Amino acid sequence: MEQATHATTTTTTAVLGPNRRSYERARELADRVVGQVPTLPNAAEVHRSFALDTFEARLHFGAGLTAGRGVLETAALTDAEVTREDKHDDRGQLSGVWIGVRTVVDGVPLSAWALTSEADADQLLHTSPAPADADEAESDTEVTQPLPTVGTGPGDVVIPAVIPVTPLAAKAEQGDGA
């Protein structure tokens, strides 16, 4: 049996041309975004778009509130707008809400998606459904308490100050006299 006496090499970049570079740029972008967002996607893929004849990076965050946060983190990182797409079943019932990002970063198309419930999507996108009737609408005179906001670090917890107030009539009854 004869053995090859010299190695046969081909330069893949020369053979594939700009497609190889497009793939590498999309892979680098996916790796860079995944490395910078706190929420890891369920999948990161490089996909060839036949319409554009180029490769794009796709991040699939999965389903639920945490997955939706991953999309928001990607949007913040890439300065992109988050979109919402309500999906309905054959009977017209809402079956889920896709939230996503479609943008171009350094010339590479990027998309990130998550499937959420309507309540989760409303919470993430700070939207709430319109009241069904006027009785449910919040009045201008209604007073609401501020809600504490919570971050991920121990110094990020913000709790509004609450000062107990004793009505003057109660003080008079206690003998403090006014």
C-alpha positions as CSV (number, residue, x, y, z in Angstrom):
1,M,0.0,0.0,0.0
2,E,1.3,3.4,-0.9
3,Q,1.4,6.3,1.5
4,A,1.1,9.9,0.5
5,T,4.6,11.5,0.7
6,H,3.4,15.0,1.1
7,A,0.4,16.5,2.9
8,T,-2.4,17.9,0.8
9,T,-3.7,21.1,2.3
10,T,-6.3,23.5,1.1
11,T,-7.0,26.8,2.6
12,T,-10.6,26.8,3.7
13,T,-10.8,30.6,3.7
14,A,-9.7,30.5,0.0
15,V,-12.2,27.8,-0.8
16,L,-15.1,29.2,1.0
17,G,-14.3,32.9,0.5
18,P,-16.4,35.5,2.3
19,N,-18.8,32.9,3.6
20,R,-16.2,31.6,6.1
21,R,-15.5,35.1,7.4
22,S,-19.3,35.8,7.7
23,Y,-19.7,32.6,9.7
24,E,-16.7,33.5,12.0
25,R,-18.0,37.0,12.6
26,A,-21.4,35.7,13.6
27,R,-19.9,33.1,15.9
28,E,-17.7,35.8,17.5
29,L,-20.7,38.0,18.0
30,A,-22.7,35.2,19.7
31,D,-19.8,34.3,22.0
32,R,-19.3,38.0,22.9
33,V,-23.0,38.6,23.7
34,V,-23.3,35.3,25.7
35,G,-20.1,36.3,27.6
36,Q,-21.6,39.7,28.6
37,V,-25.2,38.9,29.6
38,P,-25.9,37.5,33.0
39,T,-28.7,35.1,31.8
40,L,-27.3,32.3,29.7
41,P,-29.4,31.3,26.6
42,N,-30.6,27.7,26.2
43,A,-28.9,27.8,22.8
44,A,-26.7,30.0,20.7
45,E,-26.5,29.3,17.0
46,V,-25.0,30.6,13.8
47,H,-27.5,30.4,11.1
48,R,-27.2,31.1,7.4
49,S,-29.8,33.4,6.0
50,F,-30.4,32.5,2.5
51,A,-32.3,35.7,1.8
52,L,-29.2,37.8,2.8
53,D,-26.6,35.1,1.8
54,T,-24.8,35.8,5.1
55,F,-24.6,34.2,8.6
56,E,-26.4,35.6,11.6
57,A,-26.2,34.9,15.4
58,R,-29.4,33.6,17.1
59,L,-29.8,33.3,20.9
60,H,-32.7,31.2,22.2
61,F,-33.4,31.9,25.9
62,G,-36.2,29.4,26.3
63,A,-39.4,30.1,28.2
64,G,-40.4,32.0,31.3
65,L,-39.6,35.1,33.2
66,T,-35.8,34.5,33.4
67,A,-35.7,33.8,29.7
68,G,-37.4,37.1,29.0
69,R,-34.9,38.8,31.2
70,G,-32.1,37.4,29.0
71,V,-33.8,39.1,26.0
72,L,-33.9,42.4,27.8
73,E,-30.3,42.1,28.8
74,T,-29.4,41.4,25.2
75,A,-31.4,44.5,24.1
76,A,-29.7,46.7,26.7
77,L,-26.3,45.4,25.6
78,T,-26.9,46.0,21.9
79,D,-29.0,49.1,22.3
80,A,-31.9,47.5,20.5
81,E,-35.6,47.6,20.8
82,V,-37.6,44.7,22.3
83,T,-40.5,43.5,20.3
84,R,-43.6,41.6,21.5
85,E,-45.6,39.1,19.5
86,D,-48.8,37.6,21.0
87,K,-49.5,34.1,19.6
88,H,-53.0,32.8,19.5
89,D,-54.2,29.2,19.0
90,D,-56.9,28.0,16.5
91,R,-59.7,29.2,18.8
92,G,-58.2,32.7,19.2
93,Q,-57.0,32.1,22.7
94,L,-53.7,33.6,23.7
95,S,-51.2,30.7,23.8
96,G,-48.0,32.6,24.6
97,V,-46.1,35.8,24.0
98,W,-42.8,35.9,22.2
99,I,-40.5,38.8,23.1
100,G,-37.4,39.3,21.0
101,V,-34.7,41.5,19.6
102,R,-33.6,41.8,16.0
103,T,-30.7,44.1,15.4
104,V,-27.4,44.3,13.5
105,V,-24.1,44.5,15.5
106,D,-20.9,45.3,13.7
107,G,-22.6,44.3,10.4
108,V,-23.8,40.9,11.7
109,P,-27.5,40.3,12.2
110,L,-28.4,39.2,15.7
111,S,-31.7,37.9,17.2
112,A,-32.7,36.9,20.7
113,W,-36.0,35.3,21.6
114,A,-38.0,34.0,24.6
115,L,-41.5,32.6,25.1
116,T,-43.3,34.1,28.0
117,S,-46.8,34.2,29.5
118,E,-48.9,37.4,29.0
119,A,-48.3,38.4,32.7
120,D,-44.6,37.9,32.4
121,A,-44.4,39.9,29.2
122,D,-46.4,42.7,30.7
123,Q,-44.1,42.7,33.7
124,L,-40.9,42.6,31.6
125,L,-42.1,45.3,29.2
126,H,-43.8,47.4,31.9
127,T,-47.1,47.2,30.2
128,S,-50.5,46.4,31.6
129,P,-53.7,45.6,29.9
130,A,-56.2,48.4,29.7
131,P,-59.0,48.2,32.3
132,A,-62.2,46.5,31.0
133,D,-64.4,49.4,32.2
134,A,-64.2,52.8,33.8
135,D,-64.8,51.5,37.3
136,E,-61.5,49.6,37.2
137,A,-59.5,52.6,36.0
138,E,-57.3,54.1,38.6
139,S,-58.5,57.5,39.8
140,D,-56.3,60.5,40.0
141,T,-56.9,60.9,43.7
142,E,-56.0,57.3,44.6
143,V,-52.7,57.1,46.6
144,T,-50.4,54.1,46.1
145,Q,-47.4,53.2,48.1
146,P,-44.0,53.0,46.3
147,L,-42.8,49.5,45.7
148,P,-39.3,48.5,46.8
149,T,-36.9,47.6,44.0
150,V,-34.5,44.8,44.3
151,G,-31.2,44.3,42.4
152,T,-28.8,41.4,42.5
153,G,-26.3,42.7,45.0
154,P,-26.6,43.3,48.7
155,G,-26.3,47.0,48.3
156,D,-29.0,47.1,45.6
157,V,-31.9,46.7,47.9
158,V,-33.9,50.0,48.1
159,I,-36.8,50.2,50.6
160,P,-38.9,53.4,50.8
161,A,-38.9,55.1,54.1
162,V,-42.1,54.6,56.2
163,I,-42.8,57.0,59.0
164,P,-45.5,56.0,61.4
165,V,-48.1,58.8,61.7
166,T,-50.4,59.0,64.7
167,P,-53.5,61.2,64.2
168,L,-53.8,64.2,66.5
169,A,-57.1,62.9,67.9
170,A,-55.4,59.7,69.0
171,K,-52.7,61.7,70.8
172,A,-55.3,63.8,72.6
173,E,-57.0,60.6,73.8
174,Q,-53.7,59.2,75.2
175,G,-53.2,62.3,77.4
176,D,-50.4,63.9,75.4
177,G,-52.6,66.9,74.9
178,A,-52.3,69.2,72.0
